Amino acid sequence: MNRRRFLRYTRGIAAAGAAGVLGYTFGIEPHWVEVVQRPLPVVALPASLVGRRLIQISDLHVGPRVDDAYIVHCLQTVAELKPDILLITGDLITYHEPKQLRQLREILTHLPKPRLASLAVLGNHDYGFRWSMPDVADDVAGELTRVGVQVLRNESAAVDGLTFAGVDDLWSGAFAPERALSGISPTQAAIALCHNPDGADKPGWGPFRGWILAGHTHGGQCKPPFLPPPILPVRNRRYVAGEIPLADGRRLYINRGLGHLLQVRFNVRPEITVFTLRSAGQE
């Protein structure tokens, strides 16, 4: 092989490799869901809930850019995992027009019925354009309520002795953790739901020292190996994905989400999180 043929050969390999990476990034990984299984230790967890399965999904982004059949398949996977408690941490839709609410209604007919409870909080996209359409948020909440999901908007709900405090969206201006956590003592078994992890850095959490389950970041969607993602929709650049300990003893878990705004993911697969509840002394 002479030099000219060698260069042509290596250029061909490079082009084929680039095409393969692009095909994977745009065509495969955005729909290659990872089921992440991990324990969730909770202080003062009632004995009746030890070993129960809590499933978190986030950022479905029902709308023109996410295939409805893909989301339905994700919900079927959740059903096969047999949740005891189902949690949805916001951004159910990407709002462009009322059609998205009709899409959401149809997709929610496939939402599984957990044994104990279904709970949700809203995200910024659930508030429509520039997070400034509370009527759209009310409609999203109404569609969830229609299928038996309790939407927590700066309020709490108890499930067999475990309290869930749901904080409304940060960017919409409805964020009020002090209201969501009102009446919850530091020794009480409690978990907070907060779509945007930046909310963990805002005042209003008081003596709460439990878990905060969040979404919003999509894990950055594209992450070079061994490097942080170049684009994140948060101020705190630590808040990418997975478990993050906070300085005051709280723990944050960020789900990478199922949907997308652009159909592209690299090294950041969409996620269904399966938590097994444990007493904090059983870690």
C-alpha positions in Angstrom: 0.0 0.0 0.0 1.5 3.3 -1.0 1.1 6.6 0.9 -1.9 7.8 -1.1 -3.9 4.6 -0.7 -3.0 4.6 3.0 -4.4 8.1 3.5 -7.5 7.3 1.5 -8.0 4.2 3.7 -7.6 6.0 7.0 -9.9 8.8 5.9 -12.5 6.2 5.0 -12.2 4.6 8.4 -12.5 8.0 10.2 -15.6 8.9 8.1 -17.2 5.5 8.9 -16.4 5.9 12.6 -17.8 9.4 12.7 -21.0 8.2 10.9 -21.3 5.4 13.5 -21.0 7.8 16.4 -23.6 10.2 14.9 -26.0 7.3 14.2 -25.6 6.1 17.8 -25.9 9.6 19.3 -29.0 10.6 17.4 -30.7 7.2 16.6 -29.9 4.7 19.4 -29.0 6.2 22.8 -32.0 8.6 23.0 -34.2 5.6 23.3 -31.9 3.1 25.0 -33.3 3.3 28.5 -31.3 2.2 31.5 -33.0 0.8 34.6 -31.0 2.0 37.5 -31.5 -0.1 40.7 -30.3 1.2 44.0 -31.2 1.3 47.7 -32.9 4.4 49.3 -32.2 4.6 53.0 -34.7 6.7 54.9 -34.5 7.7 58.6 -37.4 6.4 60.7 -38.8 4.4 57.7 -41.8 2.4 58.9 -41.1 -1.3 59.0 -44.0 -2.0 56.7 -42.2 -0.1 53.9 -38.8 -1.7 54.2 -38.1 -3.5 50.9 -40.8 -1.7 49.0 -40.1 -0.6 45.5 -40.2 3.2 44.7 -39.8 4.0 41.0 -38.9 7.5 39.8 -39.4 8.7 36.2 -38.8 12.3 35.0 -38.8 14.6 32.0 -41.1 12.7 29.6 -41.4 15.8 27.4 -44.5 14.6 25.7 -44.7 16.7 22.5 -43.5 17.1 19.0 -39.9 16.0 19.6 -40.4 12.8 21.6 -42.0 9.7 20.0 -45.3 8.8 21.8 -44.7 5.1 21.2 -41.3 5.4 23.0 -42.8 6.9 26.1 -45.6 4.3 26.1 -42.9 1.6 25.9 -41.1 3.2 28.9 -44.3 3.2 30.9 -44.8 -0.5 30.0 -41.3 -1.1 31.4 -42.3 0.6 34.6 -45.3 -1.6 34.9 -43.2 -4.7 34.5 -41.0 -3.5 37.4 -44.1 -3.6 39.7 -43.8 -0.3 41.6 -45.2 0.0 45.1 -44.9 3.8 44.8 -44.5 5.8 41.5 -42.9 9.2 41.5 -42.9 11.6 38.5 -40.5 14.6 39.0 -41.8 17.0 36.4 -41.6 18.2 32.7 -44.3 15.8 31.5 -44.8 17.9 28.4 -43.0 20.3 26.0 -45.8 22.8 25.3 -46.3 24.2 21.9 -50.1 24.1 21.5 -53.1 22.4 23.2 -52.4 19.3 21.2 -49.7 18.4 23.8 -52.4 18.1 26.5 -54.3 15.7 24.3 -51.1 13.7 23.7 -50.5 13.6 27.4 -54.0 12.4 28.1 -53.6 9.5 25.7 -50.2 8.5 27.0 -51.3 8.6 30.6 -53.8 5.9 29.9 -50.7 3.6 29.8 -49.4 4.8 33.2 -49.1 1.8 35.6 -51.1 1.6 38.8 -48.7 1.1 41.7 -49.7 -0.8 44.8 -49.6 2.1 47.2 -49.5 5.6 45.5 -48.6 7.7 42.5 -47.3 11.2 43.2 -45.9 14.0 41.0 -44.5 17.5 40.9 -44.5 19.9 38.0 -41.5 21.1 36.0 -40.8 24.3 34.1 -42.0 23.0 30.8 -45.3 22.1 32.4 -45.8 25.9 32.8 -45.7 26.5 29.0 -43.9 29.2 27.1 -41.2 30.8 29.2 -42.6 29.0 32.3 -45.3 31.7 32.5 -48.6 29.9 31.7 -50.1 28.7 35.0 -53.2 27.6 33.1 -51.2 25.1 31.2 -49.7 23.8 34.5 -53.2 23.5 35.9 -54.2 21.4 32.8 -51.2 19.1 33.2 -52.0 18.7 36.9 -55.6 17.9 35.9 -54.6 15.2 33.5 -52.5 13.6 36.1 -55.3 13.8 38.7 -57.6 12.2 36.2 -55.6 9.0 36.2 -55.1 8.8 39.9 -51.8 10.7 40.3 -51.6 13.1 43.3 -49.9 16.3 42.2 -48.0 18.0 45.1 -47.8 21.7 44.6 -45.9 22.9 47.6 -47.7 20.4 49.8 -47.2 16.9 51.3 -48.8 13.5 51.3 -48.3 10.5 53.6 -48.1 7.0 52.2 -48.2 4.3 54.9 -46.2 6.5 57.3 -43.7 7.9 54.8 -44.3 11.6 53.9 -43.6 13.0 50.5 -43.1 16.7 50.2 -43.6 18.1 46.7 -42.1 21.4 45.8 -43.5 23.4 42.8 -41.2 24.5 40.0 -38.3 26.9 40.6 -38.3 28.8 37.3 -42.1 29.3 37.2 -41.9 31.4 40.4 -44.2 28.9 42.3 -41.3 27.4 44.3 -42.1 27.3 48.0 -40.3 24.5 50.0 -41.3 26.0 53.3 -44.9 25.4 52.4 -44.2 21.9 51.2 -42.3 21.0 54.3 -44.7 22.7 56.8 -45.4 20.4 59.7 -42.8 17.8 58.8 -40.4 17.2 61.8 -36.7 16.4 61.4 -37.2 13.0 62.9 -40.1 12.1 60.5 -39.6 9.7 57.6 -39.8 12.0 54.6 -38.7 12.4 51.0 -38.9 15.6 49.0 -39.6 15.9 45.2 -38.2 19.0 43.4 -37.9 19.1 39.7 -35.0 21.5 39.4 -32.0 20.5 41.6 -30.9 24.1 41.9 -33.9 24.4 44.3 -31.8 22.5 46.8 -29.6 25.5 47.2 -32.5 27.9 47.8 -33.7 28.9 51.3 -36.8 27.4 52.8 -35.7 23.9 53.6 -35.4 24.5 57.3 -34.4 21.4 59.4 -35.3 18.9 56.6 -32.4 16.5 56.2 -33.8 13.8 54.0 -33.6 12.9 50.3 -34.5 15.3 47.5 -35.4 13.5 44.2 -35.0 15.7 41.1 -34.8 15.7 37.3 -34.5 18.6 34.9 -30.9 18.2 33.8 -31.3 15.2 31.5 -27.7 14.4 32.7 -26.6 17.0 30.2 -27.7 14.6 27.4 -24.1 14.5 25.9 -21.1 13.9 28.1 -17.5 13.3 26.8 -15.8 10.4 28.6 -14.2 11.4 31.9 -15.4 15.0 31.4 -18.5 16.9 32.6 -21.2 17.7 30.1 -20.7 21.0 28.3 -24.3 22.1 28.6 -26.4 22.0 31.8 -29.6 23.9 32.6 -28.5 24.6 36.2 -26.4 27.1 38.1 -24.7 24.6 40.3 -22.5 22.6 38.0 -22.3 19.7 40.5 -25.9 18.9 39.7 -25.5 16.6 36.7 -27.0 13.2 37.6 -27.1 10.5 40.2 -26.5 10.9 44.0 -25.0 14.1 45.3 -24.4 14.6 49.1 -25.2 18.1 50.3 -23.3 20.0 53.0 -26.1 20.0 55.5 -26.7 16.3 55.5 -29.4 16.2 52.8 -28.9 13.9 49.8 -29.9 14.8 46.3 -30.7 12.3 43.5 -31.0 13.5 40.0 -32.7 11.3 37.4 -31.5 11.6 33.8 -35.0 11.7 32.4 -36.7 9.8 29.6 -37.4 12.4 27.0 -35.5 15.2 25.3 -35.8 18.6 23.8 -33.4 17.5 20.9 -33.2 13.9 20.0 -29.5 13.5 21.0 -27.8 11.6 23.8 -24.2 10.4 24.2 -22.9 8.6 27.3 -26.1 9.8 29.1 -28.7 7.1 28.6 -32.4 7.9 29.6 -33.2 6.5 33.0 -35.9 4.8 35.0 -34.8 4.7 38.7 -35.8 1.8 40.9 -35.3 2.5 44.6 -35.6 -0.2 47.2 -36.6 1.5 50.5 -34.4 0.7 53.4 -34.2 1.9 57.0 -31.3 4.3 57.3 -29.5 1.9 59.7 -29.5 -0.8 56.9 -27.2 1.0 54.4 
